[in-house]
């Protein structure tokens, strides 16, 4: 009996390792192809893959590298806080070309940018709940820069190890879950990706909206009387934006004609907005918010 039990356990372990290797190879293939598409060298991609694999299994910290804030000394105007992913962070941009510096120069306000590469609303909520270096009040505007991929990242993310949140049935509040080893396996991540691909529009909208409501609530606790704003860098029909507006969120549509999807407004990776894009977008934001 013990031998049969031992054999079954070994068999399960072998199947798991085999499945994990297949999922790992699948993820590495995605990153490899994406790297070649943006012109990265094979050596650079190899280093990234090594870091990606090691950090996924062994990294348990939540380290977020953010931009240096643009501080206007002795300014009597309330500050602005920017949330988002690498679009907000300013991937491949010099500080002077990032949205927070351009916005600060044109408004005379201090602007803090806590955009983080590969982030989704999950990472943003985590940072607002746990970071001690976010700006002190008064902050008048919290500006979240939305892109299409944020919805997928709520289900599935290749790059950042952050706590998962679970919705409490009674309160509908998102609560952090304890970190579990199995959540760092590629098998689990591919299962999450399957959930995203099979989720209907209503489910995606509900999940995204729940995060936005809780982020807004968290910012109101940190910064009473602040206003929550979403810049729609991409239009997205999976989200019921009217419901979000009804929650008191200001929407700014800046790319309805997809103008900023053209290469002249992108960095060298042909994905992220460049300084030219932000210099055109910031005046739109200033006009909409009457800054």
N, C-alpha and C positions, 0 to 999 in steps of 0.2 A: 504493500500500500504506500509506504514511504517513497519507494523507488518511483512509483507511478506519479505521485505528487511532485517529486523532484524533477522528473522528466517533463511534466506539464509546465512547471515553472520555467525551466530552461527553454522550452519551446516558445513560451510566451515572450520571454526575454529576447530570443533570437528574432522572432517576428517583429517585435517592437524596434529593435536595432535596425533591422532591414528596412522597415517602413520609415524610420527616422532618416536613414541615409538617402532614401529615395526623395523624401521631402527636402532634405538639405541640398541635394543636387539640383532639384527643381528651383529652389530659391537662388542658389548660386548662378544658375543659368540665366535667371531673370536679371540679376544685378550685372552679370557679365555683358549681356546684350545691351542693357541700358547704358552701361559704361562706354561700349563701343559706339553706340548711337550718338553720344555727346562728344566723342573724340578723345576719350581718355586712353592712355597707353595701357598695354596689357600688364606691365609691371605695377602700375598704379592700381589697376583693378584687382590684381592679385593681393596687394597689401590691404586693400579695402575688404576683400573677402575674408582674409585671415582675421582681421580685427572684428568683422561682423560675426563670424562663427564663435570666436573666443568670448566676445562680449555677451553674446546671446546666452551661452551656457553658464558663464562664470561671473558676469558683472551683476551686482545686486544694488548698486548705488543709483541714485537719480540725479545725475549731474547735468545741469543745463547751462550751456554757454550762451550768453546773451550780449547784445551790443552795449557799448558805453553810452549812457544817456547824454542827451544834448541839454546842458543846463544853462539857463539864462539867469545870471546872478542878479539879485535885487529886483527880480521881476515880481510885480504885484498881481500878475495874471495867474489863474489856476493852471496846474500842469495837465498834460495829456499822457495817457498810458496806451501803448499799442500792443495788441495781442496777435498771434498768428504763427505761421510756420516759416520756412525759408524765404517765402515771398516778403513777409514782414521784416524778417531779419536782414535781408539784403544780401542774398547769396551771390558771391563773386563781385560784390560792390565795395568801393572805398567808402569810408564813413560819410564823406561829403555828399555821396550820391544816394544815401539811404533815406527812406521816407521820413524818419524821425528828425534827421538833421535839416532836411528841406522844410518840413513843417515848422520846426522850431525857428528857423531863420525868418520865415515869412510871417509868423504870428507873434514873435517875441515871447513865446512860452517855453518852459522846460518840457521836453518830451522824452518819455522813457519807453524804450523798445525792448519788450521781453519776448519777442518772436524767437522761436527755436526751430531749427531744421527738423523736418519730418513730423512736426507736431499736429495734433488734431485738437478738437475741443476738450478731449480727455486730459491731455497734457496741460492745456491752459487752465482747466479747473484745478488740477493738482498743484500747479504753481501758485495760483491765487490762494489756495488753502494752506500751503506749506512754506512758501518762500518768505524769508525775513528781509530781503533786500529790495522788495518792490517799494515804490515811492510812498511817502507819507502824504496824508491829506494836506492841502486841498487838491484834489484831482477832479476836474470838471467833466472830461470826456474819456471814456474807455472805447478805443477803436479796435475792432476785430476785423482783420483782413481775411475774407473767406475765399477759398478756392474749391473747385469741384472735388478734389481728392480727399477733403476732410471727412466726408461721409464714409468713404471706404475705410479710412484710417481708424474710425471709431470701432469698426469690427476687427481690423487687422492692420498691423504695422510691422514692417521689417526691422526698424532701426532703433526704437527707444523702448527700454524696459521701464514701464510705469505701472503703478497699481491699476487693476481693473476696478470698475465701479459696477455696483449692482443696484437695480431699482427696487426700493422697498415697496411692497404691494399696497400697504395702507397709506403711506405718505407720498408715494411716488418720488421720494427723494433719492438721489444718487449717493451711495455710501461706498467708501473705499473698501476693497477686499484685501485680505492678507496675501502677501506674495507667496506663490506656490511654485515648487520646482517644475511641475508638469507644464506650467504656463510658459516656460522658457524652452520648450521643445518645439521643433519645427512641425511635428505632427499636429500639435495643438494649434499652431498658427495656421496651418492649412485647413484645419477644421473650421477655424474662425473665418477664413476666406470663403469657404463653402457656404457658411451661414450668410455672408454678405451677398454672394452671388444668387442665392436662393430667396433672399428677403424681398418682400414686395415693397412698392413705393410707400405705402402707409406705414410699414414698420420702420423704414429708414427715416421717414419724416418724424415719426414719434421719437425715435432715439436721438436724432439731432436736436429736435426742439427741446427735449428734456434737458440735454446738456446746456443749451443756450439759456434756458430759464434759470438753471442753477448757477451758471456763470454770472448772469445778470444779478441774481440775488446775492451772490458772494461779493460782487463789486459794490453793491449798495451797502453791504455791511462794512466793507473796508472804506468806502468813500460815499458817505451819505450825500444825497442830492446830486450824485453824479449821473451822467447821461450815457447810455450804452448805444454804440453805433456799430453797424456792420457795413463795411465796404465790400460790395459784391464784385470781386475781380472777375469771377465767372458767374454767369446766370445759371441756375440749376432748377429743373422742374421737379426734382424729387422732394423738394422742400416746399411746404405751404408758407410762403413768406408773409402772406396776409395775416396768418395767425401769430407769427412772430412780431409783426408790426403792432398787432393788438395788445401785445405784452408790454408795449411802451418802448420798443426798439426802433431806432432810426435806421433806415436802409438808404445807402447811397449807391446808385447804379452808375458805374463808370465805364463799363465795357459791353454795353448791349449790342453795339455794332461790331464787336470783336476786334476793334481797332488795335488794341494792345496785345493781340495774339500774333501780330505781324513781327517779322524778325528784326525790324529796325528798332523795336521797343524791347528787345530781349538781350540778355547777357550772352556770353560766348557759348554757353551750354544750350542756347536756343529754347530755354524753358522759363527762366526767371526774368522778371522785369528789370530793366536797366535804369540808369539815372534819368535818361530822357523821358521814360514812361512816368516816373515819379514826379518829375518837374511839371508834367502836364496834368497829372492826377491830383496833386496837392492843391492847386487853385480851385479845382472842382469841390474838394472836401471843404476848403475854407469858405467857399460861397454857400454850400449846403448848410454848414453849421454856423455861418455868420460869425466867424472867428475874428 
